[in-house]
Amino acid sequence: MAKQTQMLKGVLEGCILEIVSQEETYGYAVCEQLIQAGFSHINEGIVYPILIRLEKKGWLQAEKRPSPYGPKRKYYQLTEMGKRERMEFILRWTETSRRVNQILERRISDENT
């Protein structure tokens, strides 16, 4: 489980950078988008620490704004460093997934022959 958690953490960071790149948003909305994308086990307790970490790394900047539903919300947007890291993630993910899929497809092909 720990290995899966480590892998998921990196993937979620990249997914969050992508979500925030599409529009300025807040933590709960990020959570909802991840759930809609199929990460059904994701909750705010997972997302908020990642947002804080990305902000500390300088990849996101945040601004607190009034919310019509209660306390102020922290809205996130990508910094220039965050934009570069997002592109790096896309390149790394594309290459890694291509390699993994190639290996898995070969195995499936071997099993079917």
ZIKA-V745214 format. One record per backbone hydrogen bond with DSSP energy under -1.0 kcal/mol. NH is the residue of the N-H (numbers start at 0). CO is the residue of the C=O. If there is no record, write none. Layout:
nh->NH co->CO
nh->NH co->CO
This chain:
nh->4 co->0
nh->5 co->1
nh->6 co->2
nh->7 co->3
nh->8 co->4
nh->9 co->5
nh->10 co->6
nh->11 co->7
nh->12 co->8
nh->13 co->9
nh->14 co->10
nh->15 co->11
nh->16 co->12
nh->17 co->13
nh->18 co->14
nh->19 co->15
nh->20 co->16
nh->21 co->17
nh->24 co->75
nh->29 co->25
nh->30 co->26
nh->31 co->27
nh->32 co->28
nh->33 co->29
nh->34 co->30
nh->35 co->31
nh->36 co->32
nh->37 co->34
nh->38 co->33
nh->39 co->37
nh->41 co->38
nh->45 co->42
nh->46 co->42
nh->47 co->43
nh->50 co->46
nh->51 co->47
nh->52 co->48
nh->53 co->49
nh->54 co->50
nh->55 co->51
nh->56 co->52
nh->57 co->54
nh->58 co->53
nh->59 co->53
nh->60 co->76
nh->62 co->74
nh->64 co->72
nh->69 co->66
nh->72 co->64
nh->74 co->62
nh->75 co->24
nh->76 co->60
nh->78 co->58
nh->82 co->78
nh->83 co->79
nh->84 co->80
nh->85 co->81
nh->86 co->82
nh->87 co->83
nh->88 co->84
nh->89 co->85
nh->90 co->86
nh->91 co->87
nh->92 co->88
nh->93 co->89
nh->94 co->90
nh->95 co->91
nh->96 co->92
nh->97 co->93
nh->98 co->94
nh->99 co->95
nh->100 co->96
nh->101 co->97
nh->102 co->98
nh->103 co->99
nh->104 co->100
nh->105 co->101
nh->106 co->102
nh->107 co->103
nh->108 co->104
nh->109 co->105
nh->110 co->106
nh->111 co->107
